[in-house]
């Protein structure tokens, strides 16, 4: 998931292909994190519980036009007030190495992380597509994880431009558009 270091992570990711790698590889890979979590909960409930209760830090520190130091502390699997899974917080790049877990649970936590990662990377749980310049994919950032396959066959460019929007804005635009078009809500 993108922007895991935000308390209020944008709900939607827009991936726009500007340039695609000209060799093998470079496929966009999309994985259903909620399905992987469902399988983890069903087959390894203790691992699911550990990923739901362990607080970890996610951070992004650097400079891009201005300096930034973004950090949040959240569990990997986040649930709403009804106890339903509402957000996957998963990024190996943004996860800090500090884990708020008792020492005797560290190996169990890493095993749970590995098992969850394997479920997400299972071919049955993800889609691969080779985007062409001009293509755009939109995914629910709280649920769907994205990555790419290994680039092969020499050096060539691959550029995806990302954009973000929250679901509140999307739902508002849909309601306004329906009203303008005279579409009655049922």
Buried (B, 14 or more C-beta within 10 A) or exposed (E): BBBBBBEEBBBBBBBBBEEBBEEEEBBBBBBBBBBBBBBBBEEBEEBBBBBBEBEBBBBBEEEEEEEEEBBBBBBBBBEEEEEEBBBBBBBEEBBEEEBEBEEEBEEBBEEBBEBBBEBBBEEEBBBEEBBEEEBEBBBBBBBBBBEBBEBEEEEEEBEBEEEBBBEEEEEEEEEEEEEEEEEEEE
